[in-house]
Amino acid sequence: MRLVILSDTHVPKRAKDLPAELWERVEAADVVVHAGDWVEVALLDELEARSRHLVAVWGNNDGPQLRARLPEVAHERVGGVRLSVVHETGQASGRELRCESLYPDTDVLVFGHSHIPWNSTTPGGLRLLNPGSPTDRRREPDCTYLTATVRDGGLTEVRLHRLPRRAVAPRP
């Protein structure tokens, strides 16, 4: 089972659209995970139309229309993996132990907010993933997103993809 994991898209605030490379991956994926900060409901509509299955939450930059359609926290079993998605997890310091106590029945926690990629495993085995942002790199050298595979009840082949700067269409 192929996953595409993204967050902090900020369309159309930071970019006119998602990069073409990412849309191709979305359309080929079995599950798309979005950890919030959409900004406009139009991107949610398009991701729902172009993906086979979407697991998504709202973020701090998302208004009432998005909050009416999306949960603050999503929990779903994906190919035997207990997946949770949330936008914010707080500061990096202490994140692993904090998330482990907040999400005890989760195998993988996807989060966003910082625009900084994160991939770690807590002492208790909780996998924490932040895909960064495919449209707003902030302090990072590149815009990013993640792909992963669920196989035999586990998450494998987690890969951070860096987007060439020309791939992101800036907001005019």
PyMOL commands that set and color helices and strands:
alter all, ss='L'
color gray80, all
select helices_A, chain A and resi 20-28+41-50+64-69+95-102+165-167
alter helices_A, ss='H'
color red, helices_A
select strands_A, chain A and resi 2-6+31-34+54-56+73-78+81-86+108-110+118-121+127-130+143-151+154-163
alter strands_A, ss='S'
color yellow, strands_A
deselect
rebuild
show_as cartoon
